[in-house]
């Protein structure tokens, strides 16, 4: 399992983790697209935003290996802002390649890209 050096381990001041320390000996947690409802707590939305910001700053629009990125946190973005970079895609592989869909990410989180509309 590739460890992404320089990627933040968690959202500061919270228990929301962004990376895992070691591979799961019982098997890899699969990536699944989770539905994000409008009534999510502000801290959950902030965790999504900061995780996506870290992906943008570390990888940009280039494909990246899943590696030690947390499956739970990735699943909140998977299928929308983060998409498979290869076919066939194995959602249960630490070596699976992902890519940031910049247009979708920009639409969902404009403040990351400096596109936030004036208030």
C-alpha positions, 0 to 999 in steps of 0.5 A: 500500500502506497503511503502518500507523504505530505497528505494530511492525516486528519482534519485538524481538531476533529476525529475525521481521518484522511489517511490510514496507517496500515493495510486492513489485514481482513481485506480492503474496504471497498469504495462506494459512492455515498449520497450527500444530503443537504442536511449534513452537519457543517463539520461533515461538509468541512471535512469533505471540502478539506479532504478535496482541497488536500487531493487538489493540492497533492495531485491536481488533475493527475491520476493518483493511487488510492494507497493509504487514503481513507475509504470512508472519506473517499466514498463521500466524493467517489463517483462525483468529484473523484472518479476511477482513472482506469477501466476495469476499476477494482474498488477493493484495491489499494493500487486502484487509480483515481482522478479528480474531476476538476469540473465537478469539484469546482461546481461542488466546492468553488471556494477551493478553486477561488471561484466562489461567487461574491456574497 
